Amino acid sequence: MRLPIKISLLLLLVAALTWAAFRTAPASSEVPASAHVSTAAFVGPKWQEWEKAYAAAAKNNRIVLVDLYTDWCGWCKKMDKDTYADASVIEKINKDFESVKLNPEKAQTYSYEGKKMTGQELVQRLNTLGGGSFRGYPTTAFIIPNAKGEDTVIIVSGYLGPDQFKSALDQVLAHAKSASRG
């Protein structure tokens, strides 16, 4: 009778150690779910509120970078830890983009195209404008405001490491530059 108890305890210990080794980072290392601006606890891009970032981008001929994430998304947390914490990514974002972290599952209202909408509705609208390429979280939406109100939206779904993300940023910048000439 004692041997099965010892084996059960050993298996329980192995399971607990495995769980501890593979669990996600503690909440203190995450971007606060309620914050859309950077805090001292998270070094990264200069995150802004949606309305402020969109207005600044439209006024200053810049691109809005929207990090679409959820609290439960492990790949979103990995992208925060790996990509948005990379110094060269931060520098490029802060130099050329107005950045927003947006969790569409939060109860918040956003203004876009003269309408008030929920986060889910905003994601749906951006997805429509971006050609329907949204595939889940994390997703990065790039919005190139147009004075005529005909924004260009580029959707990049999935986790991107720092080098892949910098390449995506360069491609979006090149697209915006060529569109402004044509």
N, C-alpha and C positions, 0 to 999 in steps of 0.2 A: 504494500500500500504506500510505503514511503517513496519508492522509486517513481511511481507516476506523479506524485506531488512535486518531487524535485524536477522532473522533466517538465511539468506544467509551469512551474516557477521559472525555469530556465528559458522556456519558450516565451513566456510573458516578458521576461527581461530583454530577450533578443528583439521582440516586437517593439518594446518601448524605446530601445536604443536606435532601432531602424527608423522609427517615427521621428525621433528627435534629430537624427542626422539629415533627414530629407524634408523636414517641415519648412515652410516659407519663413522668410525673415520676420522678426518681431515687428509689431506695429510701429514702434518708435523709429524704425528706419524707413518707413514709407512716407510718401507725400501725404499730408493730412487730407482725408477725404473731403472735408468741408472747405478746404482752402484752395483757391484758384490763383494764389500768389505765392511766391517763394517765401520760405521761412528760414530761420537760422538752422532748423533741424534738417533741412534738405538743401544741399548746395546743387544748384542746377540753373536752367534757364530762368529768365525773368518772367515768370508766369503772371498773367493778368486776368482780370475779369473779361468775359466775352465781349460785352458792349464797348468797353474801353479799348480792347485790342482791335476790334473790327473798325471802330471809328479812327483810331490812329493809323491803321493800315490804309484805309481809304484816303485819309488826308495826306499821308506821307508817301504814297505810292509804294507800299510794302506789302508783303504777303502775310496772311494769318496762318499760323501753324496751330492746328488743334489736335492735341493728344487726347483721343477718345479712349477711356479706360473704365474699368469697374473695380470695385473693392475686392471682388472675389477672383480676379484674373491673375493667375500666377505669372504669365508671360508679360503682363503689364508691369508687375513689380520688378521682374527681371530687366525690362527695358528701362525703368526708372533707375535701377541700380547700375546697369552696365552702360547704357547709351546716354541717357540724360545727365549722368554724372561725369561723362567724359569731357575733359577740359576743351578739346578742340570742337566737339559738338556744341557745347555751351557757347563758346566764342562765336561760332558760325550762326547759331540761332539768334543770339542777342544782337549780332551785327546786322542781320538781314531780314529778320522775321519779327512779327508780333505774336507771342506765344500764349496759348490758353490750354489749361488742363480741364477737360470736361467729362464728368461722369454722368451719362444720360439717365442713370437710374436714380439720381438725386432729385428731390422735389424742388425744382427751380424753373423759373421762366426765363426765356431768352427772346430777344427781339431780333428778327431777321426778315429782310424783304418787306418791312412795314407791318409785320405780323408778330404777335406774341405766340410762343410755342414752348412745349416742354422739351427736355433734352432728347427724348426719344423722337419727337417730331422733327427737331433740328437735325438729328442724325439721318433720319429718313430723307429730309429735304437735301442735305449735303450729298447723300448717296445718289439721289436722283440726278442732281447736277453733275456729279462725278461719274456718271455712266453706270451706276449700279454695281460698283466693284467692292463694296463693303462686304467683308467676310467674317467679321467678329472682332474680338479684342485681343491685343491692342490694334488700333487703327489710327493712322495719322491723316488728317484732312488738311490740305493746303488750299486756301481760298485766296484767289487773286481778284481783289475788288475791281470793278469796272465802273466808271463814272455814269454809265448808262443804266446801271443796276443789273447788268448781265455778268455776274461773277463767273469766273472759271474756277472749277473745283477739281482738284486732283486727289484721289483717294489711294492711300498705300496701306493695305491691310497686313497685319501680322507683325511679329517681332523682327526688328532689325538691329543688328549689333552696330557699334559705333562707325565702322568703316562703311557698311552698307547704308547706314542712315546719312552719313556725310555725302555719299554718292547720290542718294535720293534728294537731298537738299540742293546739291549742285544742279541736278536735272530740273528740279522745279524752278530754280533761279534762271536757268538757261531758257526754259519754256516761257517764263514771265517776260524775260528780256526780249525774246523774239516776238512774242505777242504784242509787246508795246511798240515795236517797230512796224508791225504789219497792221 
